[in-house]
Amino acid sequence: MNNKKIEWIEQIPENIDELKKKAGNKNNYHDRISAINSLKKFKCRQSIDILWRLMMNDLVYTVKEEAFRALQAFGESVKLPKKKKGHLIKDINKKVIAVGNTFNGDFEIEEFKTRFKQRYPEAYDVYQFEKKNKFEEWIINTLKSAPKK
């Protein structure tokens, strides 16, 4: 077990508004993790509130875990929420199919991803993270399994 103590200071970060905005960016999990990495260095009410919100509500499980660890390091009494099973976004298959239907026949996967991201940025962010290098394969399989018109 590693006994590395996380160092933090008890003050409000000077860029708290920027961190709050990054933590609230539902379209980019990198921003949310980056915000957590900054917030965990400052033990204050605002940091704690933002970290609690991310731990309880974020759809990307790694974001939940990082927020949980930061709160734990602050000495907060926290319990990591269970990882959701099944679809993380309601009607995700319908959303993927709806984007597929905006093309008349063939399309490049990059075109599809761009359109999907424009139309459903939060769903794109969550599934791009969850599926990692199988994201494109997941899109293709979802479209293949769509009922034929």
N, C-alpha and C positions, 0 to 999 in steps of 0.2 A: 504494500500500500504506500502511496506517495504522500508524504507529509508536507508538501509545499503549501505554505500558507499564502493565501491571496491577500495582497496588500491593497488597502483602499483608504481613502481619506473621508472624513465626515464634513463634506461641504457640497454645495450645489455646483455642478459643472458649469463653466462659463457659457458653454454652447448647449445648454439644456433644451432650448427651443429647437435647435437643429437635430439634436438626438431624439427628441419627442417625435419630430417629423419623420426621421429615418425609421424609428421603431413602428410608426403607423403606416409605413409604405407597404401595403398589402400586395404590391405588384413586384416586389423584389426582396426575396429572403436574404440576399447578401447584405442589403441595407439593414435589415432587422438584426442580423447576427452582429454586424459591425456596431450597431447602436448598443447592443448588449455588452459587447467587449469594452466599450467606453463607459457605459453606465455602471458596470461592476467595479469600477475604480473609485466611484463616488457614492458613499453611503449617505443618502438623504431621502426625505419623504418622496420627492418627485421620481428619483431613480427607482425606489422600491415600488411605487405605484405602477410605473411603466413596466417594470419587470414582472410584476404580478399579472398585469393585463396580458402580456405576451405569453406567460406560462399557462394561463387559463384559456386563452382564446385563439392562439395562433394555430393555423391549420398545418404548418410544417412542423413535424414532431421535433426535429433537431433544434428549432427555435425555442420550443417549449422547454426542452432539456437544458439548453444553455441558460435560459432565464431562471429555471429551477436551481441550477448550480450556483448562479450568482446570488440568488436569494438565500440559499443555504449558507453560503460563505458569509453573508451579512448576519447570520444567526436567526433568520426568519424561520418560523415554524411552518414548513412547507411539505406538501406531498405531491409528488409528480403525477399528473393526470395520466391515465392509461392511454395507450396509443389506440386511436380509432381503427376499427376494422371496416373493410368494405370501402365504399366511395366516400372520399373526403369532401367532395363538392356534390351537392344535390343535382341530379339530372346531368351528370358530367357526360355520359354517352350521348344524350340528346344534344348537348352543346357542341360536341365534336362533330356529330352528324350534321347539325345545322350549319356549321362552318363548311363542311364538305359539300353541302348542297348549294353553297354560294358559287361554286365552280361549275362550269359547264363541261363535265367530263374530266379529262386529265388535268393534273397539276403537279408541280414540283413540291416536294415535302417542305422546302424552305418557304415557298409561297404560302403553303397551308399554315405553317407555324407563325408566320408574320400576321396573317389574317386572324388566327386563333388568339394570338397575343393582343391584337388590337381590340377584338370583340369581347374577350373574357380574360383580362389581364391577371386577375387573382387566380383563376382556375389554371391558367397557363403556368404561373409561377409555382403553384403547389405541385402540379403534376410533373413539371420539368424537374423539380427537386426530387420528388418521390420516385420517379421512374429512372432518373439519372440517364445512363447511356442507352436505356431501352425506351426512351421517350418516343422516338419516331416509330419504333416497332409497335408500341402501344397505340399510337394514333392510327397506324395502318390497320391493325387488327380490329380496333373499334369501328373503323369505317367499313371493313370487310363484313363485320357481323351485323351491320345495319340492315333492317328489313328492306327488301327491294321494292321500289315503287311500281 
